[in-house]
Amino acid sequence: MTQASLRGRLGSGSKIEKFYSFQDKNFPPSTGQVCYTCRRRGMGIGCAVREEGEKTESEGHRMDVRTRTEEIERLTLAPWATFSDASRGRVRPEEQDPIRPVFQRDRDRIIHCKAFRRLKQKTQVFLSPEGDLYRTRLTHTLEVAQIARTIARALRLNEDLTEAISLAHDLGHTPFGHAGESALDKLCPEGFRHYMQSLRVVDKLEKDGRGLNLTWEVRNGIVTHTKGTWAATPEGRIVRMADQIAFVNHDIEDAVRAGVLDPATLPRECTAVLGETKSQRITTMINSILCSSEGDVQVGAEENEAFLALKDFMYRTVYVDRSAKKEEQKVEKVLTELYEYYLTHIEQMSNFYLQLAYQEGRDRAVTDYISGMSDEFAIRTFEDVFVPRKWHVL
């Protein structure tokens, strides 16, 4: 949208016009003009300029990018969106960042945390598949974020909050996917749910026990992303829908590639409504949400019925297929042996988990340690502990 059209819609003197006045025809600044926020010449959008040599009154005159971004949110997002400047805050209060609103800051913390990096070597559905085209927990997370952001942007909801929840929703997943989750649920006296563990990761386990100190809205979206109570924010509810749209459709694609599903066997009553291809089905679901959501995130009745039937079909076929899941019976054996080993050899864990063992008990510390492992690390650790090595004679 051009400045002229924006001013015409909002009127002269509006807050948004004042912001866009920094983007007028004189940018980039001519020689002699310097941005006194970034100290560079001609940075363009948002730069506050002064003539070279001109004195500024104080550092307080620097442009606060975050505040301006929050003002734009108020002017452009839907009334039922979650606004950054209205967040319920963090468990430990912090000073605001001068550039990033709170949900952008959360997103960055998630991307840079250790648990996020581990997702690249964690199973999505198929255990240790041969070939490099199958989904991992990380690629699943990115697909969820893409679908969720598309919906959020179209509905004029908070895209930063949506992205942060999407990227963090599976941080607590175990090695070996839901097979690993089932195994740990049997072993841990408190039980194990990956969505609860995702919250524990960001609250407790990251940064050597300090956690990421995320906002209430992101934490709420994480813990409600899969079942039970829906998120308190529309952005969190979007992520829950996007998660299901993503995993059903990419699991179909992976199952076809693995040879355990013939696409011709997909229920005709589902494909007639949703589409024959992954792209068509995702687009149909997104359009249904966009057309049905006004004041809350909803999906059309016809599309929802077809999607639930398709998901049920996947649970009755692919997710229990013997050839695809034949290795899962070994998962329980591997994780059980590791669990029992570390219960009696807690000194083999790092100092952080030793401290957890003394603070919260051995079972809790061992569960945290094993659930954070990647598939590859869990297998390698099992081999190091239980598989005899060859004796090499020099």
Long-range contacts (C-beta under 8 A, 24 or more apart in sequence): 10-75, 14-75, 15-71, 15-75, 16-71, 16-72, 16-75, 16-76, 19-46, 19-68, 19-71, 19-72, 22-46, 22-47, 22-48, 36-61, 36-62, 37-62, 37-63, 37-65, 62-98, 64-98, 65-98, 65-99, 66-96, 66-97, 66-98, 66-99, 66-100, 66-101, 69-101, 70-101, 73-101, 73-158, 76-156, 77-156, 77-157, 77-158, 78-155, 78-156, 78-157, 80-157, 80-234, 80-295, 80-296, 81-156, 81-157, 81-158, 81-234, 81-235, 82-157, 82-158, 82-161, 82-217, 82-233, 82-234, 82-235, 83-158, 84-158, 84-160, 84-161, 87-215, 87-216, 87-217, 88-215, 88-216, 88-217, 89-215, 89-216, 90-213, 90-214, 90-215, 90-216, 91-203, 91-213, 92-213, 94-213, 101-160, 102-215, 103-158, 103-160, 103-161, 103-163, 103-164, 103-215, 103-217, 103-218, 104-160, 104-164, 106-164, 106-168, 106-212, 106-214, 106-215, 106-218, 107-160, 107-163, 107-164, 107-167, 109-212, 109-214, 110-164, 110-167, 110-168, 110-171, 110-202, 110-212, 110-214, 111-167, 113-171, 113-201, 113-202, 113-206, 113-207, 113-212, 114-206, 115-171, 115-172, 115-201, 115-202, 115-205, 115-206, 115-372, 116-167, 116-168, 116-171, 118-372, 118-373, 118-374, 119-170, 119-171, 119-173, 120-374, 121-374, 121-375, 121-376, 121-377, 122-173, 122-174, 122-175, 122-177, 122-374, 122-375, 123-175, 123-176, 123-177, 123-179, 123-180, 123-375, 124-177, 124-247, 124-250, 124-251, 124-254, 125-177, 125-247, 125-251, 125-254, 125-255, 125-318, 125-319, 125-324, 126-254, 126-258, 126-324, 127-176, 127-177, 127-179, 127-325, 127-327, 127-328, 127-331, 127-375, 128-327, 128-375, 129-254, 129-258, 131-257, 133-257, 134-254, 134-257, 134-258, 135-250, 135-251, 135-254, 137-170, 137-173, 137-177, 139-250, 140-170, 140-246, 140-247, 140-250, 141-166, 141-167, 141-169, 141-170, 143-246, 143-250, 144-169, 144-239, 144-242, 144-243, 144-246, 145-242, 147-242, 147-245, 147-246, 147-282, 147-286, 148-235, 148-238, 148-239, 148-241, 148-242, 150-286, 151-238, 151-241, 151-242, 151-286, 151-289, 151-290, 151-297, 152-235, 152-238, 154-286, 154-290, 155-234, 155-238, 155-290, 155-293, 155-297, 157-234, 157-235, 157-238, 158-233, 158-235, 161-217, 161-218, 161-221, 161-233, 161-235, 161-236, 162-235, 162-238, 162-239, 164-214, 164-218, 164-221, 165-218, 165-221, 165-222, 165-225, 165-231, 165-235, 165-236, 165-239, 166-239, 166-242, 166-243, 168-198, 168-202, 168-214, 168-218, 168-222, 169-195, 169-198, 169-221, 169-222, 169-225, 169-226, 169-239, 169-243, 170-194, 170-198, 171-197, 171-198, 171-201, 171-202, 171-222, 172-196, 172-197, 172-198, 172-199, 172-200, 172-201, 172-371, 173-197, 173-198, 173-371, 174-335, 174-370, 174-371, 174-373, 175-335, 175-370, 175-371, 175-373, 175-374, 175-375, 175-377, 175-378, 176-328, 176-331, 176-334, 176-335, 176-375, 176-378, 179-325, 179-328, 179-331, 179-332, 180-331, 180-335, 180-371, 180-378, 182-332, 183-331, 183-332, 183-335, 183-336, 184-335, 184-339, 184-367, 184-370, 184-371, 186-332, 187-335, 187-336, 187-339, 187-367, 188-363, 188-364, 188-367, 189-363, 190-363, 190-364, 190-367, 192-367, 192-371, 194-226, 195-222, 195-223, 195-224, 195-225, 195-226, 195-227, 196-223, 197-368, 197-371, 198-222, 198-223, 199-223, 200-368, 201-372, 205-368, 205-372, 208-352, 209-352, 209-355, 209-356, 234-293, 234-296, 234-297, 237-296, 237-297, 238-289, 238-297, 241-285, 241-289, 241-297, 241-299, 244-307, 244-311, 245-281, 245-282, 245-285, 245-286, 245-307, 246-282, 248-307, 248-310, 248-311, 248-314, 249-278, 249-281, 249-282, 250-278, 251-314, 251-318, 251-319, 252-278, 252-314, 252-318, 253-278, 255-314, 255-318, 255-321, 255-324, 258-324, 259-323, 260-318, 260-321, 260-323, 260-324, 261-317, 261-318, 261-321, 265-317, 266-310, 266-313, 267-309, 267-310, 267-313, 269-306, 269-309, 270-306, 270-307, 270-309, 270-310, 270-313, 272-306, 273-302, 273-303, 273-305, 273-306, 274-303, 274-306, 274-307, 274-310, 281-310, 334-378, 334-379, 334-382, 335-370, 335-378, 337-382, 337-385, 337-386, 338-370, 338-378, 338-381, 338-382, 338-385, 339-366, 339-367, 339-370, 341-385, 341-386, 342-366, 342-369, 342-370
